[in-house]
Amino acid sequence: MKIDQRHYDNQPLTSADKVLVYGLSAVFLGLIILEIFTNYEPRKLAALFFLLWWLPLVFVHEFGHAVVARALGWQIERTVIGFGRVIYRGQLFKAPLELRLFPLEGFVQFNPVDGLGMRYKYALTYFAGPGIELLVAFSIIALMGWDNFFLVENHYWKLACQALAYAALAGAIINLIPMGVITRDGETPNDGMGILVSLFNRKSNH
């Protein structure tokens, strides 16, 4: 599977785009809030907590890739959060950082330094993102206890922690499904595809 972003790389965000996206987002959020407060009970907040955790986890995920790449001495070329048109530009590790219209996923482009064990270094760098999410999820499960974690109660803090663990686990699984992202700089594999290519590419002699 491939996601083509080249169309969005070349076109600015328009007012019509903003109205459409923000309007639909407001309607969706309004429906969730309406459902929550109809016969309200705290456990109904679980879905909202899940959505609220998603964006911070995307940042943590991509930061994990960047940290491992930098630890290996590699240069970060670009970090992208989300897909669609760019709505914010900044820097991460002195490299361009882009926040896009739909911050549901992301990727890091890096320039590796050649050396021994390159296929394993590549695989480790690709795994760093979902690996951090898995660490978050299973750390919460371990702290709460396996049986207690799956017990849904009207306790706000517990619901927030459960939602964080589920969001982290979902993010890790989704990113480990092999697919590619086509950008103006060429095709970039996602984590799952990157791990497979790194470990099983016969052209690598390291």
C-alpha positions in Angstrom: 0.0 0.0 0.0 1.2 3.5 -0.8 0.1 7.0 0.2 0.8 9.7 -2.3 1.5 13.2 -0.7 3.1 14.9 -3.7 -0.2 16.7 -4.6 -0.3 18.3 -1.1 3.4 19.2 -1.1 2.8 21.5 -4.1 -0.4 23.3 -3.1 -0.9 25.8 -0.2 -3.7 25.4 2.3 -6.8 27.3 1.1 -9.6 29.0 3.1 -12.1 26.5 1.7 -9.9 23.6 2.9 -9.8 25.1 6.4 -13.5 25.7 6.6 -14.3 22.1 5.4 -11.8 20.4 7.6 -12.5 22.5 10.7 -16.2 22.3 10.1 -16.3 18.5 9.8 -14.0 18.2 12.8 -16.3 20.4 14.9 -19.4 18.4 13.8 -17.6 15.1 14.7 -16.4 16.4 18.0 -19.9 17.8 18.7 -21.5 14.4 18.1 -19.0 12.7 20.5 -19.7 15.3 23.2 -23.5 14.9 22.6 -23.2 11.1 23.0 -21.0 11.5 26.1 -23.5 13.8 27.9 -26.6 11.8 27.0 -27.1 9.7 30.1 -23.6 10.7 31.2 -21.3 8.3 33.0 -17.5 8.7 33.2 -16.7 5.6 31.2 -18.1 7.3 28.1 -15.1 9.6 28.1 -12.8 6.7 27.0 -13.3 7.4 23.3 -12.5 11.1 23.8 -9.4 10.3 25.9 -8.3 8.0 23.1 -8.6 10.7 20.5 -6.9 13.3 22.7 -3.9 11.0 23.3 -3.4 10.3 19.6 -1.6 13.6 18.5 0.9 13.6 21.4 1.7 9.9 20.6 2.4 10.8 17.0 5.0 13.4 18.2 6.5 10.8 20.6 6.6 8.2 17.9 8.5 10.4 15.4 10.7 11.8 18.1 11.7 8.2 18.9 12.9 7.7 15.3 14.8 10.9 15.3 16.5 10.2 18.7 17.7 6.7 17.6 18.9 8.0 14.2 20.8 10.8 15.9 22.3 8.4 18.5 23.7 6.4 15.5 25.3 9.6 14.2 22.9 9.9 11.3 21.6 13.3 9.9 17.9 14.0 10.1 16.6 15.5 6.8 12.9 16.1 7.6 10.3 15.2 10.1 6.6 15.2 9.0 3.7 14.9 11.4 0.4 14.0 9.7 -0.6 14.1 6.0 -2.2 16.6 3.7 -1.2 20.2 3.3 1.4 21.8 5.6 0.0 24.1 8.3 3.1 24.7 10.4 6.9 24.6 9.8 9.5 24.4 12.5 12.7 22.4 13.3 13.7 19.2 15.1 17.4 18.4 15.5 18.2 21.4 13.2 16.1 19.8 10.4 12.8 20.8 8.9 9.7 19.8 10.9 6.3 19.9 9.2 2.9 19.7 10.9 0.3 18.8 8.3 -3.5 19.1 8.2 -4.4 15.6 9.4 -2.0 14.7 12.3 -2.8 11.1 12.4 0.6 9.7 11.4 4.1 10.8 10.3 7.5 9.9 9.2 11.2 10.9 9.6 13.6 11.1 6.7 17.3 10.6 7.6 20.7 10.3 6.0 22.6 7.3 7.4 26.3 7.1 7.9 27.7 3.9 6.4 29.2 1.3 8.7 29.0 -2.2 10.0 25.6 -3.7 10.8 23.7 -1.2 8.6 20.7 -3.4 8.1 20.2 -3.9 11.8 20.7 -0.1 12.5 18.1 0.7 9.8 15.7 -1.9 11.4 16.3 -0.5 14.9 15.7 3.1 13.7 12.4 2.1 12.0 11.3 0.1 15.0 12.1 3.0 17.5 8.7 4.7 16.8 6.3 1.8 17.4 8.7 0.5 20.0 8.2 3.5 22.2 4.5 3.2 21.8 4.6 -0.5 22.7 6.7 0.4 25.8 4.1 3.0 26.8 1.3 0.5 26.4 2.8 -2.4 28.2 4.3 -0.2 31.0 0.8 1.0 31.8 -0.6 -2.5 31.7 2.2 -3.8 33.9 1.6 -1.0 36.5 -2.1 -1.4 36.5 -2.0 -5.2 36.5 -3.4 -7.4 33.6 -6.8 -8.1 35.1 -7.3 -4.6 36.5 -6.4 -3.0 33.2 -9.2 -4.6 31.3 -11.8 -3.8 34.0 -13.7 -0.6 32.9 -14.7 1.6 35.9 -16.1 5.1 36.3 -12.7 6.4 37.4 -11.3 9.3 35.4 -7.6 8.7 35.9 -7.9 5.0 35.2 -9.9 5.7 32.0 -7.3 8.2 30.8 -4.5 5.7 31.4 -6.4 2.9 29.7 -7.1 5.1 26.7 -3.4 6.1 26.5 -2.4 2.4 26.5 -4.9 1.5 23.8 -4.0 4.5 21.6 -0.3 3.6 21.9 -0.9 0.0 21.1 -3.1 0.9 18.1 -0.5 3.3 16.8 2.2 0.7 17.0 0.2 -1.9 15.2 -0.9 0.5 12.5 2.7 1.6 11.9 4.0 -1.9 11.7 1.6 -2.7 8.8 4.0 -2.4 5.7 3.2 0.4 3.3 5.0 3.3 1.5 4.6 7.1 1.5 5.3 8.9 -1.8 6.6 12.5 -1.3 8.3 15.1 -3.4 11.6 13.5 -2.4 10.6 10.0 -3.5 9.1 7.0 -1.8 9.6 6.6 2.0 8.7 3.3 3.6 6.7 3.2 6.8 8.0 1.4 9.9 6.8 -2.0 9.0 8.0 -1.8 5.4 11.3 -0.3 6.5 12.0 -3.1 9.0 11.3 -5.7 6.4 13.4 -4.0 3.7 16.3 -3.4 6.1 16.5 -7.0 7.3 15.8 -8.8 4.1 17.4 -6.6 1.4 20.1 -8.9 -0.2 21.9 -5.9 -1.6 23.2 -5.0 1.8 26.5 -6.7 2.7 26.7 -5.2 6.3 
